Amino acid sequence: MNLSAVVVTYRRLASIDRILAAWLAETPDVWLCDCSAAGVKTALPVNIIRAVPDPGNRLRHAVALLTAGDFVVKADDDVLPRPGIGNDFVRFQLSSGPAILGIHGRVFKGPGYYNQTKLYGSKEIADVQAVDFVGVMTCAPRALLPLDLRGCASAIEDLFWQMGAARSAKKFVIPTDKFQHLSESKDSGRLCGTPEQKQFRADYYEKMFRKYYTK
């Protein structure tokens, strides 16, 4: 069983070589979705898909279908993988069966995304935790990758995938500490960092929760 990695970037270019090199230590099949205005310059042996104008984070879902791995990691550009994260993902894929794995996730308890979900993080758990949604860095088998990307906006692209096409798939947060959040993950321009983006995400979650998850 082998692994591929897809990283998306649009403006955080200072750390991108470091992140790509870390993924190359986990797998030779690394793909970069370059949505930046300037264009990424790297000598590293990665596959680069350059998109102008920026189609947003939905691009990584399309590019994931071009990879070669049995399992595909979709990763943000503000999280640095540490040695062994790829093996952790593959090991838990083989033990859990087909599932979407992540390094944080939420259990849905009600229609309020920020106040009616319970959050779990990989560094705070000792065993795999079943959840309704995972994010930041995800790993899925190829069968769970395809989806119709029409209507997929950047602020909700992970929810769009997991509350839509992959709604019935199992999801787990895995116990691992083999990653590091970079300082960029807290910057003011981060995705879903503005009140407008947060509200858009909350509204989409509520609509999907009421449609599919209300018992």
Helices and strands as residue ranges (DSSP letters): E 3-9, H 16-24, E 30-34, E 47-50, H 58-63, G 64-66, E 71-75, E 79-81, H 85-96, E 99-108, E 117-121, G 122-124, E 129-131, E 133-141, G 142-144, G 154-156, H 157-160, I 161-165, E 170-173, E 179-181, G 183-186, H 195-208, I 209-213
